[in-house]
Amino acid sequence: MARGRPTWDPKGTLVAVRLNKHQHRILTQRARRERITVSEAIRRCVVAWAATQPARVVRPTKEEQETFDQMFEAVGARRRPRSKK
């Protein structure tokens, strides 16, 4: 039998983290300021950090690349070579 309140966002993974005093103070201050638990403050920090990360580029599959090549050929355009970083 399920216990606790029903939720639309169940937290299925438990993670144990060791924090130093400074890190713990920062989290508890945020939790007090936003009137949330320390666990929720950690979750919000993770979400905020993830929002700052660049999007991952997914390369097209072989079939998709062939389709792109056919489209470029149909409109008479040439593909530019990828720039080297």
Phi, psi and omega in degrees: 000133181290145180240158178085182181285145173291149182217152175273349183228072182292143179257097186271348184246126177260128180235131176260130182229136175262129181241149173277175185299319181297312180297318180295320178298316179301313181294317181292326176295316178297318180298317178294315182299318182266000180055052179228174177280164177296323178300316179293324177298320177296314179301317180293324177296319179296316179296318179296319179295316182299327180292340180272350183276142179293152179292143178283140178265126179256124181287145180292151176290170180300319180294318179296320180296320177297320178297316178299316179300318179294321180294316179298318180295322182296324181265001177075023179262155176250142177281140176278142176293150180295140179284143179272131181263000000 
